[in-house]
């Protein structure tokens, strides 16, 4: 799930790209899967300027890292950053 300014606005799947149109000014974005969430990224939308963001999981294919990220440090499993 994709949350823009704390409101759910849609879904994104693995290897998928989505395009969002936002109003000018400061916004925050967070990605959530089940009980885990990413960091909250704050970005500034300016006139005639595209902002590219990337999201994913930090654990990769490592099963130990994935287990730890999904259980003990669950809010560190996902990330969202400027691309």
Residue pairs with C-beta under 8 A, 6 or more apart in sequence:
1 8
1 10
1 11
1 31
1 32
1 33
2 8
2 9
2 10
2 11
2 12
2 18
2 20
2 29
2 30
2 31
3 9
3 29
3 30
3 31
3 32
4 20
4 22
4 27
4 28
4 29
5 27
5 28
6 28
6 30
9 20
10 18
10 20
12 18
12 31
12 55
22 45
23 45
24 45
24 46
24 47
25 44
25 45
26 42
26 43
26 44
26 45
27 42
27 43
27 44
27 45
28 40
28 41
28 42
28 43
29 40
29 41
29 43
29 53
29 80
30 37
30 38
30 39
30 40
30 41
30 80
31 37
31 38
31 55
31 78
31 80
32 38
32 78
33 77
33 78
35 74
36 69
36 70
36 74
36 75
36 77
36 78
37 75
37 78
38 55
38 75
38 78
38 79
38 80
39 75
39 78
39 79
39 80
40 80
41 53
41 80
41 81
41 82
43 51
43 53
43 82
45 51
51 82
52 82
52 83
53 80
53 81
53 82
53 83
54 80
54 81
54 82
54 83
55 78
55 79
55 80
55 81
56 78
56 79
57 66
57 69
57 77
57 78
57 79
58 65
58 69
58 76
58 77
58 78
58 79
59 65
59 66
59 68
59 69
59 70
59 77
60 66
66 77
69 76
69 77
70 77
